[in-house]
Amino acid sequence: MLYHMITEKLKQLENEIRKIKNELSELGPMRPGTLSLQYKAPAEKKGPYYQLSYTHKMKSRTQYVRPEWVDDIRGQIEVYKRFKKLIEEWIDLSIEYSQIRMKQAKEAERGGA
């Protein structure tokens, strides 16, 4: 009975991991960062421009973004956030999967299988 419950839980985790992998494979262009509107003269709010700030490979970077690219960059940032969330979920599920497998092996050693 316990073995059957564990096996079902492992199958469930495998399915959830498979769904995450599928979703990851469908993600489009992405990039990390924060897009903000800046001003050349902040006090007067004159000379607006967009700036992308991000850290990659331990280096902080800032990049100007032309107005016609703002929507694309925003979309890429959202895809990156989704990517990070999916990776975290995958790691959580993998840890749980590993712990259950170890518990299952321990039960099998005791003759509980």
C-alpha positions as CSV (number, residue, x, y, z in Angstrom):
1,M,0.0,0.0,0.0
2,L,2.7,2.5,1.0
3,Y,4.8,1.4,-2.0
4,H,1.8,2.1,-4.3
5,M,1.2,5.6,-2.8
6,I,4.9,6.4,-3.2
7,T,4.9,5.2,-6.8
8,E,1.8,7.3,-7.6
9,K,3.4,10.4,-6.1
10,L,6.6,9.8,-8.1
11,K,4.5,9.5,-11.3
12,Q,2.7,12.8,-10.4
13,L,6.0,14.6,-9.9
14,E,7.4,13.2,-13.2
15,N,4.3,14.5,-15.0
16,E,4.7,18.0,-13.4
17,I,8.4,18.1,-14.3
18,R,7.5,17.0,-17.9
19,K,5.0,19.9,-18.1
20,I,7.6,22.4,-17.0
21,K,10.1,21.0,-19.5
22,N,7.5,21.4,-22.3
23,E,6.7,24.9,-21.2
24,L,10.4,25.8,-21.1
25,S,10.9,24.5,-24.6
26,E,8.2,26.9,-25.9
27,L,9.6,30.1,-24.4
28,G,10.8,32.7,-26.8
29,P,13.5,35.3,-26.6
30,M,14.3,36.5,-23.1
31,R,16.6,38.7,-21.2
32,P,17.0,39.7,-17.5
33,G,16.6,43.2,-16.2
34,T,14.5,46.1,-15.3
35,L,13.3,48.7,-17.8
36,S,12.8,52.1,-16.5
37,L,12.0,55.6,-17.8
38,Q,14.7,58.1,-17.1
39,Y,15.0,61.8,-17.8
40,K,18.0,63.8,-19.0
41,A,16.6,66.7,-16.8
42,P,14.8,64.8,-14.0
43,A,13.7,68.0,-12.1
44,E,11.8,69.2,-15.2
45,K,11.0,65.8,-16.4
46,K,12.5,66.6,-19.8
47,G,14.3,64.4,-22.3
48,P,12.7,61.0,-21.4
49,Y,14.5,57.8,-22.4
50,Y,14.3,54.2,-21.5
51,Q,17.1,52.4,-19.7
52,L,17.6,48.6,-19.2
53,S,19.6,47.6,-16.2
54,Y,20.6,44.0,-15.6
55,T,23.3,41.8,-14.1
56,H,24.8,39.0,-16.2
57,K,27.8,36.9,-15.4
58,M,28.4,38.9,-12.2
59,K,28.6,42.2,-14.3
60,S,26.1,45.0,-13.9
61,R,25.1,46.6,-17.1
62,T,23.0,49.5,-18.3
63,Q,21.7,49.9,-21.8
64,Y,19.6,52.5,-23.6
65,V,16.5,51.2,-25.3
66,R,14.9,53.0,-28.3
67,P,11.2,53.7,-27.9
68,E,10.3,51.3,-30.7
69,W,12.0,48.4,-28.8
70,V,10.4,49.1,-25.4
71,D,7.4,46.6,-25.9
72,D,9.8,43.9,-27.2
73,I,12.2,44.3,-24.3
74,R,9.3,44.3,-21.8
75,G,8.1,41.0,-23.3
76,Q,11.6,39.5,-23.1
77,I,11.9,40.5,-19.5
78,E,8.5,38.8,-18.7
79,V,9.7,35.6,-20.5
80,Y,12.8,35.7,-18.4
81,K,10.8,36.0,-15.2
82,R,8.6,33.0,-16.3
83,F,11.8,31.1,-17.1
84,K,13.2,31.7,-13.6
85,K,9.9,30.7,-12.0
86,L,9.7,27.5,-14.0
87,I,13.3,26.6,-13.1
88,E,12.6,27.1,-9.4
89,E,9.5,24.9,-9.6
90,W,11.5,22.2,-11.4
91,I,14.2,22.3,-8.7
92,D,11.5,22.1,-5.9
93,L,9.9,19.1,-7.6
94,S,13.2,17.4,-8.2
95,I,14.2,17.7,-4.6
96,E,10.9,16.2,-3.5
97,Y,11.3,13.5,-6.1
98,S,14.8,12.6,-4.9
99,Q,13.7,12.6,-1.2
100,I,10.8,10.2,-2.0
101,R,13.1,7.9,-4.0
102,M,15.5,7.7,-1.1
103,K,12.7,7.0,1.3
104,Q,11.4,4.3,-1.1
105,A,14.9,2.7,-1.3
106,K,15.1,2.7,2.5
107,E,11.7,1.0,2.8
108,A,12.8,-1.6,0.2
109,E,15.9,-2.3,2.3
110,R,13.7,-2.9,5.3
111,G,11.5,-5.3,3.3
112,G,8.6,-2.8,3.2
113,A,8.2,-3.0,-0.6
